[in-house]
Amino acid sequence: MTILNYDIFSWSTLTNIIDVLVVWFALYKLLMLIKGTKAIQLLKGIFVILIIKGFSWLLNLHTVSYLMDQVLSWAIIASIVIFQPEIRRGLEHIGRAPFFGIGNNEETNASAENLISSLDDAIQYMSKRRIGALMTIQMNTGLEEYIETGIPLESEVTGALLINIFIPNTPLHDGAVIIQNNKIAVAAAYLPLSESNTIPKEFGTRHRAAVGISEVTDALTIVVSEETGEVMITRNGQMMTNLSREDYLKYLNAQLNINNEKSSLLSSIFSKDGQGGKK
């Protein structure tokens, strides 16, 4: 009997492990890049076709298998044509990203601090005057599907601009502002409404839209209530209600400033009461 002596610490094994890790990392980044865009629907369609192809192979359905092969062959070309804008945006995003996460942290933090300061100015003004507002900040998940529903602005974020957008009876005050890469990408965008039964009945459409977008993406959304002037933040399906200025500034700094720790602040805000805010 021959015993195979296989060295798991050999160079060949190490390169195979690295090869698998690189592929999985690339797939993960691709999924995060297209999540929240129309391209994810194409990926679901291809997955269904692959399942049909597998069953046709197992059951010896030669005609079905041939048709699936043709669909897959043309799907690659069709996807490049149909999703050319998403592919271009994805390549631009990769080009802007720092190599292995090494970038100008000072510049990033300065942009984050300017964003937080502008949001604070707008929130304070609108909260005191009970001006309703809905502002969504893109995090890791793409929001292109929802950006396409809004009116393009591509402008720097300032408190004055945010206030003017949400002044009642102006063309842009309905819908959400979406902030992408520290810029106002669009205004008057439509967000998906949550059907959750845990949302208090006194909350209106803005609050349901804020919870809805947090259920399908990792976006951070700020709501200023038109009825009470209270501030709410949603993320990952969670609601943080009735936040004080100190509360939301701590949370925004934790989530948007790369030098701050992010883990403990959400629990500290939620620990104030069962609803995630002060009463």
N, C-alpha and C positions, 0 to 999 in steps of 0.2 A: 504494500500500500504506500502510495506516494503522499507525503505531507507537504502541502504548499506553504512555503515560508513567505508571508506577505508583510512587508514593513509598512505600517500605517503612517509612519513618520517620514516616509520617503519624499523626495522632491516631487515625484509624479502625483502622489496623493495630495500634497499641499496645493499644487497647481489646479487639480480637479476641484478641490474645495473652494479655492478662490474663484474659479470659473463659475461654479454654481452660485456663489454669493453675489458675484457681479451681475449675473443674469436676473436673480431675484430682486436685487436692488434696482436694476433698470426697469423691471416690470412694475415694481412698487411705485417708483417715481412716475412712470407712464400713467398708471391708474390714478394717482393723485392729481396729475396734470389734467386729465380729461374728465375727472369727476366733476359733475355739475355742468357739463357741456353736452351738446348734441352728439358728440363722438361716442359717448358712453352707450347710446342706443345702438350705434353700429356694432360696438363690441358685443353687446347682448345678442344681436342678430347673428353675428359670426359664431358665437358660442352655441346657439340653437342649431345652426347648420352643421356644426361639428358633431353635435349629439346625434342628429339625423344620419349623418355620414357614418358614425360608429354603429348605429343600429342596422343600417343597410348593409354594412360589411358583415356583421354577425349573422344576419338573416339571409345573406346572399341575394340581396335585392340589387341586381346589377344595374338596372335602369336608374333607380333612385340614386345609387352611388355615383353613376356617371353624371347625372344632373347636378348633384352636390359638388362634384369636382369642378364642373364648369362654373357654377355660381361662385365658388371660392376663388377660382382663377381670375374671374372678372371683378370680384369684390375688391381686390387689392387696387386695381386701376381706378375703379369707381370711387373708392374711398379717398384716394389722393385728389381726385377732381372735386368731389362734393365737399370734402373737409379741408380744402386748401387754406381757408382763413384760420382754422384752428391749428393746422400744422405750422403755418407761419408764426402765429402767436406763440406756439409752444417752443419753436426754435429761438424766437426772440427772448423768451423767458429763460431758456437754457443759457443763451449768450450773456444775459444780464446777471445770472447767478454767479456768486463767487466760487472759484474752484475749490472743491472739498470744504466749502463753508468758510474759507478764509477770505475776508473782505475788509472793507473799511468800516469797522464797528462804530467809530466816532461819527461818521457821516450817517450811518443807519440810525444811530440813537438820536442824532440831531433832528432827522426827519420825523422820527417817532415823537420826540418831544414837541415839535412844532404841530404835529397832528393832534396830540393830546391837548395842547394849549388851545388850539382852534376849536376843538370839540367842546372843551370846557367853557369857552366864551359863549358859544352858541347855546349849549345846554342851559347855562345860567340865565341867559337872556330869555330864552323861550320858556323855561320852567316858570320863571317869575310872572310871565305874561300869559301863561297857559296857551302857548302856541304848539300845536301838535307836530311831532317830527318823527321820522323813521330813517335811521342811518345805519347802513350795513357796511362793515369793513371786511374785505376779503382776507382770509388767513392763508391756509395751504390749499384748500379746495377751490378750483376754478369756479367763477360765477358768470361765465360768458353767456350761458343760457338766459340768465336774468338781466344781464347788462344789455342784451339785444332788445329787451322790451322797453328800455328807457330812452331818454333824449340825451345824446352825447354832449358832454361838456369838456372833458379832458383838461380840467383847470386845477390850479393849486388849491389846497384846502385852506380856507380862512373862515374865521368865525362869522364875519360880515356876510360872506357869500352863502354860508349855510343858513343864516337867519333869513336872508332875502329869499332863498328858495322856498322856505316853509311859511312865509307870510301868507295868511289866508287869502283866497280868491285871486292868487297869482297863477300863471300857467303851469308852474312846476311843483306846486305845493302838494298835490296828490301823488301818492306813491312813495317810493323809497329813493334815497340817495345811496349810491354804491361807491365806496372808496376802494380803489385798487392801486397798489404801489404808491401809497401816500398821495394820490390824486383823486379828485372827484371824477370818476369815469362817466357816470350818467346820473340824471335826476328823473323823477317820475317813473321809476321802474316798478314792475309788478313782481311781488314775491308770493310764493305758495302759502296758502292759508292752512294753519293747523286744524285738525279735527279732534284734537285731544280734549277729553272731558275734564282734565285737571285744570284747565284755564278758567279762572274766575269769570262769572257771567258778566261782571261789570266791565271787563276788558273788551275793547272794540276791535275793529279790523286791523289797526296798526299792530296791536299786541299779538293778535293771531298770526299776522304775517311774520312778525319777529320770531315767534316760536316755530312757525312753519319752516322758515329758512334755516333755523338752527337744527331742525330734525333731519334735513337732507344734506347739509354742508357743515363745515366747522367755522362758518363765518361768525363774527362778533357783531351783534346788532343792538343799537341803542334806541330806545323809545322814550319820547317825552309825551306824557298824556295831555290831551287837549282839555279834558274835563277837570283834572286835579293838578296838573303840572308835575306830577311825580315822574321819577326817572326809573326805567327798567332796562336791564341788559339781559340778553339771551345768548347762550352758546351751548352747542352740543345737547339741545333739547332741554336745557335747564333755564329757569327763570329766576332772576335776581331782582326783586321788586322793591319799590319805595327806597331807593338808594340815596344816601346823603352825598354831598359833594366829596367828602373825604372817602366814602366807600367807592364811588365809581372812579375817582382818580387813582386810588390804590390798585384797583382791578385793571384799569387801562394801562397803567405803568407796568404792571406785571405781565400783561399779555403782549404789549407792543414794544417794550424796551428790552433788548436782548441781554442786558446786563443784570436784569432783575430776576429773582426766583419766581416761578409761576405756580408751584404746586400747592402751597398752603393757603393762598389768598382766597380761592374759591370756597374752600371749606370754612374759612373764618367768616366770610360774608353769610354763608348759608346757616352757620351755627347761631345766628342772631335769633332766628325763629324758624318754625317749620316751613314757612312760605319763601324763605330765601331773602328776607329783608326786614327792616325795622318796622315796627308797628307804632 
